[in-house]
């Protein structure tokens, strides 16, 4: 089951001369295997995804994928790691998204943010820091993806794609 939220711009428009920060509607991350935010306007240059006590039913790490018309599931260049009790267990890389949060325990509660910045055209960089208050640990990720067109969606899921969300909330800002 997939949850999704369409975003609509509110307040001033992008041509007002000021910075427009638009907030989505917080989505409860308490069911389903993914949460999708769509309707991101083509003028957006920075997207922040905020996590509040997000947990899943299993031990698969959190994964974020971007898209243009559909979800992009390949072509990511990223490096991720975590620190638990002052020790880094290693560094990982994947090509199907950005691994942004630790889920070594099914009871993990991840909070923090992931920021995507448009560097040029349809190329987006990622910087992420999430803390797990249960273990405690800190997960971080950095990387880049070149999309086929203008970014219009952000999908939050897990690496295995089958663990279900069972706690917390996720929201998005774009500007």
ZICOR-V97258 format. One record per residue. N is the residue number from 1. PSI is psi in whole degrees, -180 to 180 (none if undefined). OMEGA is omega as a letter, one per 30 degrees, with the letter a starting at -180 (* if undefined). BURIAL is + if it has 24 or more other ideal C-beta (glycine too) atoms within 12 Angstrom, else -. Layout:
n/psi/omega/burial
N/PSI/OMEGA/BURIAL
N/PSI/OMEGA/BURIAL
This chain:
n/psi/omega/burial
1/137/a/-
2/134/l/-
3/147/l/+
4/157/l/+
5/131/l/+
6/140/a/-
7/141/l/+
8/135/l/-
9/140/l/+
10/157/l/-
11/-149/a/-
12/159/l/-
13/171/a/-
14/-17/a/-
15/10/a/-
16/-9/l/-
17/-16/l/-
18/176/l/-
19/128/l/-
20/118/l/-
21/122/a/-
22/130/l/+
23/140/l/-
24/-169/l/+
25/128/a/-
26/134/l/+
27/129/l/+
28/127/l/-
29/63/a/+
30/2/l/-
31/164/l/-
32/164/a/+
33/-8/l/+
34/156/l/+
35/127/a/+
36/130/l/+
37/122/l/+
38/176/l/+
39/19/l/+
40/126/a/+
41/153/a/+
42/-21/a/-
43/-10/a/-
44/133/l/+
45/-16/l/+
46/135/l/+
47/129/l/+
48/125/l/+
49/124/a/+
50/135/a/+
51/133/l/+
52/100/l/+
53/40/a/+
54/131/a/+
55/157/l/+
56/171/a/+
57/-11/a/+
58/-155/a/+
59/14/l/-
60/137/a/+
61/154/l/+
62/144/a/+
63/135/l/+
64/134/l/+
65/146/l/+
66/171/l/+
67/163/l/+
68/96/a/+
69/-33/l/-
70/171/a/-
71/130/l/+
72/121/a/+
73/12/l/-
74/166/l/-
75/5/l/+
76/141/l/+
77/114/a/-
78/159/l/+
79/136/a/+
80/155/l/+
81/175/l/+
82/159/l/+
83/124/l/-
84/125/a/-
85/39/l/-
86/4/a/-
87/134/l/-
88/117/a/-
89/-6/l/-
90/175/a/-
91/141/l/-
92/164/l/-
93/147/l/-
94/168/l/+
95/1/a/-
96/8/l/+
97/-168/l/+
98/118/l/+
99/112/a/+
100/-12/a/+
101/149/a/+
102/140/l/+
103/46/a/+
104/-28/l/+
105/145/l/+
106/-21/a/-
107/4/a/-
108/140/l/+
109/103/a/+
110/130/l/+
111/145/l/+
112/-152/a/+
113/155/l/+
114/128/a/+
115/129/l/+
116/131/a/+
117/132/l/+
118/114/a/+
119/-38/l/-
120/151/l/-
121/-119/a/-
122/29/a/+
123/125/a/+
124/133/l/+
125/158/a/+
126/139/l/+
127/126/a/+
128/141/l/+
129/121/l/+
130/137/l/+
131/139/l/+
132/114/a/+
133/-10/a/+
134/-42/a/-
135/-39/f/+
136/153/l/-
137/166/l/+
138/127/l/+
139/143/l/+
140/157/a/+
141/148/l/+
142/148/l/+
143/-167/a/+
144/151/l/+
145/139/l/+
146/116/a/-
147/161/a/+
148/-20/a/-
149/-166/a/-
150/133/l/-
151/130/l/+
152/2/a/+
153/153/l/+
154/129/a/+
155/129/l/+
156/126/a/+
157/-156/l/+
158/162/a/+
159/-42/a/+
160/-14/l/-
161/3/a/+
162/-20/l/-
163/142/a/+
164/147/l/+
165/140/a/+
166/7/l/-
167/154/l/+
168/-168/l/+
169/156/a/+
170/138/l/+
171/171/a/+
172/144/l/+
173/145/l/+
174/151/a/+
175/none/*/+
